Structure formats: structure tokens, C-alpha cells
Amino acid sequence: MVYLDNAATSYPKPAEVYEKVIKAMHEAGANPGRSSHEMARASATAVMNTRELLATLFHIDNPLQIGFTCNATLALNMAIHGLLKKGDHVVTSAMEHNSVLRPLYELKKRGRIDYTVVYPDNMLGEMDPSQISKAIRHNTRLIILTASSNVTGTVMPYQEIGEIALKKGILFLLDASQGAGVLPIDVKGMNISLMAFPGHKSLLGPQGTGGLYVDERVELRPILQGGTGSRSFETIHPSFMPDMAEAGTLNTPGIAGLGAAVEWILKTGQEAILQKKELLIQRLYERLSESSKITLYSKVGNHCNSGIVAFIINGVDSSETGNSLDSDYKIAVRSGFHCAPLAHKALQTENSGLVRLSPGYFNTLEEMNYAADCILELAAKTP
């Protein structure tokens, strides 16, 4: 199989990730931060090692400001529900995932907050920072933006938004689900107040891992309450990081594997990883551009894309194309609406959806050529 669904979950992982998970299962299979015996200490060391590696990757001064979660969805819910208060206003974009849109809608439905959705400038999903700035009100407390669209791969102006947020005295939540591990992220230099990230996408770690970074100046209410191993006699869940975000037993083997993945990224270099992905999507883009029956919804070059080529064969539902690529050609892609309904509304693809090709670092140009050949063959069969 040619796997081109890395924007959903990366595959394969670096060999070190598999090895680390298995080793942690054998040698660090106890609960971190709960007991003082040897295996518990080994587990706690594995978790802390991954915090420190992530802090290095994202330029975070204090690793303890990173709390581990089971995915980015939980991290985003922690940030949104834990931060916003009655009367607050939020500015976000139409290119956001439902992990942002649904929590905001839920809070608005309860009458607690209001929010403004800013739509992109064009059919590639590019956002104008000035339009986001214009949407700010007197009671705007938070701006939420994805680092890169999970539909088109378009890199968003998150550095510029950080500057706007700083100037206006507003908090900035970055959804790094697409881009963490590939795009440069400096939480301090980019004025990022909070950041949610998954471990299993471009960070190349196992599923069931993710995290939330919270600036030390930001106060969150915990939305989960439970055991943390700290302040056990208090009935109130700790409000300090990382305990605030880490109620219950952590996925220690997964977190250890994530640490191995981040270490691999740091050694390989994000720039090298991005360049490889750009090479692959450039080949796909060039080949698919050969057909007038194919419409492309991504652009490539100059670090403007985190690693996605979105397209549709004109007149053909995206699900039909995706199913054909899977069953007839053994190519794994993502078709449909990508849990991003407003993005598809903005792109005018709410009826057909899109086919998303998302190669990873371990794909080859030969695989890109094969995938392009198959897609062109499907397109040629359409009337």
C-alpha cells in the first residue's frame, strides 16, 4: 500500500519510536508520579524526558508548562472550556477543525460567549491577518488559529496573529495539529499563549498522545478532575501545570515513544523534513496539473504548505475517488469533509468534499508518480 494519509496519522514512524514504546512497556510500565519504586521512577523519567524534548522543539522555557493529553481534541477543549468566561468574545477562522468549532458553538449555545468566524481570501484557504484584527472587539479575550489547514495544507499567518494578539493584549491559542514537527514554532518568539498538539501526526509519535502548552501567565480552570499524585488531601483539582491537565494515569509508553519521535525530529531537522515533504507535494501538484479534469485546492513552494495536496476530479464525488484509489490501486487517502465544515463552505466544496493527499517524510518520489498516474487514469475515465 502507498500510504498518503499522514495528515490524519503519520505512518510509518521512525524505528526508534516502536523500539521505545516496547522498551517502556517492559521497563517503565508503572504510574509516573504516583509511587517511589524503581519502575515508577523510570516511568516518571520517561515522561519528563519527553517534556524536555518538546520544550526544546517549541522553544518553551519551562517544560512543566506542557501537559500531556490523549490527543489535540482534548487539549483544545481544555484550553477553550478552561479559559473562557461569560461575556467573552473569540475570533477564529473558517479553516478550523471541529475540535475548535464545536466547543465554541457549545459555549455560545449555553449563552456564555460569542465568537466571530473570519473567512479566507481565496479558494486556497489563505487568511488575511488584517481581517482577523478587524474582527477584534472590546471584549475579545482569545484568538484561535490553526497553524496549517488540515484541508488544503495552507500555512496560516500564525506569527503575524501572535503579534496582533500581543499588541491588543489578547490571548492566542494555536492549534498545531497540522504543522507541529514540520513548521517552525517558537511559543515565546511568536507570542503563543496556549498551544494544542497531537503526538501522532507530524510529530511522528504513537496514537493516544498529545499535549497542551499553557503560558505561565495564563490561568485555566481544569475541566477534568481526578488523581494527579499531588495534593491528594485537597478536594479541589490542582490548577497548576502540568497537573491541571493530567488527571488520571498517563499513556507512559506512548509518551516515551513520542519522546523518541521528537528526538528523531531534532536530529533530522525540521527544515530537512519540510523540504522533503515539499519535494513530494511538488511532484504530485505538477503531475495532477496535467489534467484539465482535476481541480487543485492547494498551492506549493516557499514553505506555504505543511504537506497536503487537495483535489477533486471534476464531477466526481470525493468519496468515490477515494474508494477507487483504495480498492483498485492500494493507495490510502482521505476523502470527504475532514471535520472542517466551514473550510469546505469557504472553498465551495460542501457538496463534493475533497480528496486529500498527505505524504510523509518516508514516502518516495516513485510513490508520488504512481499515485499521480492512478489519479490521472481515473480522471481520464470521466466524461
C-alpha angles and dihedrals in degrees: 000000000000105000113211101158100093093130086068098040127341118243133216105023124210110280089244090065095059091045093050094050092052092045091050091050089056102037107023104033097132131092115279116230095010107083136025100222123115099265092047090051090049089051092049090049091053092051094047091047090057092048090054094048091050090048089055092048095049098034094244114165097207117039090198089072087073115087120192121232134173092254145341092270092065091044092053092048090050090052098044100040093036096051110035122085134191111292096023122136125212131199118207140152135256089238093071126119121245087255085076102029098050097051089048092049091049092053091046091049089055089054094244103115144006128218140191123218116210115206125219125258098238149004092284094064096246114165126215110220091209091061090053089049091051090054092061115112133192090265098042107132103168143029116201121195136164116234090225134001114261088208105049103011090236111157111233125223093255095149091054091047090053089055092049091049092050092049093048095042092242128139118247124212115194119201100209095179090120111042107019104129094022108046122059111259122180108172094193098041092044096045094239110170097186133007132190120199139172121224097212103061123057091344084069095221131131125287115263093050133104141120153213125229116203123187112237090242093058120089118207131186110227111244092194124054127196146091120345103158089244130096090358095173092058117093091207117083112243115267096201126093136289093011092055090065099035109069110160134005116334125228091251098174090049092047090049089052090049089054090054089050094050090047088053090050092050091050094045094043128236091242091057091047092050092047091052092050091047090053091053097046091044089058092048092047094049094047096045090048087067091078124072087200092068125076116200123210099187135070128211139207137053095052091290095130130055093209114296135119111191120190147150132211101234112256094009124105112242092234091058091053092046093050092049092050090051101043101034103031106021093238117144114215137149118247130178130043103326094222088285107108098165091051090057090046089053091047091045091236097116091119102044105024120209137268111237121206112191115173122192136216093271096055120101137223088244089060090049090053091049092049091047091049091053094047091048089050091053091048092050090058093059119095 
